[in-house]
Amino acid sequence: MYKSFFIIFILHIFGGFFLQSNRISKLKRDNMFYLLQHVALYTLIFIVFSPILLGITFWQGIVYSLINGVLHFIVDFFTGKIKSKMIVKDEVKYNLTVVMDYSIHLALLFITFIWLYPNAIHVVTFWDKY
């Protein structure tokens, strides 16, 4: 189970941060096109890697990824509005918003994985084979 959560955590960091340019990071708060671009890339990473790394089928990976893509969009839409207001007012509140955003994303990823695929937590994954 902890391996699954660790993999989800790594996929989230990879798709949400490493593959996101500084431009998209700044503009997604106020521009729907950049938010959609960010969410599409994030969702694609989960579509490609979740079946391989989490021990679920390709179709399960698509369902999991699309559900979380929609949830990711909703969370980023609202936390982006809050971040836009906080960035010029108070650095501490802005950073707390970032932590809140990140925590909500991870909680949703974990909850949806457990809810959709409770048996996958006990399945041998790619990492267990090597």
MIVOLO-644724 format. One record per residue (C-alpha): residue number from 1; x negated, y, z. Coordinates in steps of 0.2 Angstrom, whole numbers, plus 5000, padded with zeros to 4 digits. Layout:
N
ATOM   n   xx   yy   zz
ATOM NUM    X    Y    Z
...
//
This chain:
130
ATOM   n   xx   yy   zz
ATOM   1 5000 5000 5000
ATOM   2 4986 5012 5004
ATOM   3 4978 5009 4988
ATOM   4 4994 5013 4979
ATOM   5 4995 5030 4988
ATOM   6 4977 5034 4985
ATOM   7 4979 5031 4967
ATOM   8 4994 5042 4966
ATOM   9 4984 5055 4976
ATOM  10 4970 5054 4963
ATOM  11 4982 5055 4948
ATOM  12 4990 5070 4956
ATOM  13 4973 5079 4958
ATOM  14 4968 5074 4940
ATOM  15 4984 5079 4931
ATOM  16 4988 5094 4942
ATOM  17 4971 5102 4944
ATOM  18 4957 5095 4934
ATOM  19 4966 5096 4917
ATOM  20 4974 5112 4921
ATOM  21 4965 5128 4914
ATOM  22 4963 5143 4924
ATOM  23 4975 5152 4912
ATOM  24 4989 5139 4914
ATOM  25 4986 5140 4933
ATOM  26 4989 5158 4933
ATOM  27 5002 5160 4920
ATOM  28 5014 5145 4925
ATOM  29 5020 5156 4940
ATOM  30 5028 5168 4928
ATOM  31 5029 5161 4911
ATOM  32 5041 5146 4907
ATOM  33 5030 5140 4892
ATOM  34 5015 5138 4903
ATOM  35 5024 5129 4916
ATOM  36 5031 5117 4904
ATOM  37 5014 5114 4896
ATOM  38 5007 5111 4914
ATOM  39 5021 5099 4918
ATOM  40 5020 5090 4901
ATOM  41 5001 5087 4903
ATOM  42 5004 5081 4921
ATOM  43 5018 5069 4916
ATOM  44 5008 5062 4902
ATOM  45 4993 5058 4914
ATOM  46 5006 5048 4925
ATOM  47 5013 5039 4909
ATOM  48 4997 5033 4903
ATOM  49 4988 5028 4920
ATOM  50 5002 5023 4932
ATOM  51 5006 5006 4924
ATOM  52 4987 5002 4923
ATOM  53 4983 5008 4940
ATOM  54 4999 5005 4950
ATOM  55 5003 4987 4945
ATOM  56 5020 4992 4936
ATOM  57 5026 4989 4919
ATOM  58 5024 5002 4905
ATOM  59 5043 5006 4906
ATOM  60 5042 5008 4925
ATOM  61 5028 5020 4922
ATOM  62 5038 5030 4910
ATOM  63 5053 5031 4922
ATOM  64 5042 5035 4937
ATOM  65 5032 5048 4927
ATOM  66 5048 5057 4920
ATOM  67 5057 5058 4936
ATOM  68 5041 5065 4944
ATOM  69 5039 5077 4930
ATOM  70 5056 5084 4932
ATOM  71 5053 5085 4951
ATOM  72 5036 5093 4948
ATOM  73 5044 5106 4937
ATOM  74 5057 5111 4950
ATOM  75 5044 5112 4964
ATOM  76 5032 5122 4953
ATOM  77 5046 5134 4947
ATOM  78 5051 5139 4965
ATOM  79 5034 5138 4973
ATOM  80 5027 5149 4959
ATOM  81 5040 5162 4963
ATOM  82 5034 5162 4981
ATOM  83 5016 5162 4976
ATOM  84 5019 5177 4964
ATOM  85 5025 5187 4979
ATOM  86 5012 5181 4991
ATOM  87 4997 5183 4981
ATOM  88 4996 5202 4983
ATOM  89 5003 5203 5000
ATOM  90 4995 5191 5011
ATOM  91 4981 5178 5007
ATOM  92 4985 5167 5022
ATOM  93 5004 5166 5017
ATOM  94 4998 5162 4999
ATOM  95 4987 5148 5005
ATOM  96 5001 5141 5015
ATOM  97 5012 5141 5000
ATOM  98 4999 5132 4990
ATOM  99 4997 5119 5004
ATOM 100 5016 5117 5005
ATOM 101 5017 5115 4986
ATOM 102 5004 5102 4986
ATOM 103 5012 5093 5001
ATOM 104 5029 5093 4993
ATOM 105 5022 5085 4977
ATOM 106 5013 5071 4986
ATOM 107 5028 5067 4997
ATOM 108 5040 5066 4981
ATOM 109 5027 5055 4972
ATOM 110 5026 5043 4987
ATOM 111 5044 5043 4990
ATOM 112 5049 5040 4972
ATOM 113 5036 5026 4970
ATOM 114 5042 5017 4986
ATOM 115 5061 5019 4981
ATOM 116 5059 5014 4963
ATOM 117 5046 5000 4965
ATOM 118 5045 4993 4983
ATOM 119 5038 4977 4977
ATOM 120 5024 4985 4967
ATOM 121 5016 4990 4983
ATOM 122 5011 4972 4986
ATOM 123 5007 4968 4968
ATOM 124 4988 4965 4963
ATOM 125 4983 4981 4954
ATOM 126 4969 4984 4942
ATOM 127 4957 4989 4956
ATOM 128 4960 4972 4965
ATOM 129 4954 4963 4950
ATOM 130 4937 4970 4950
//
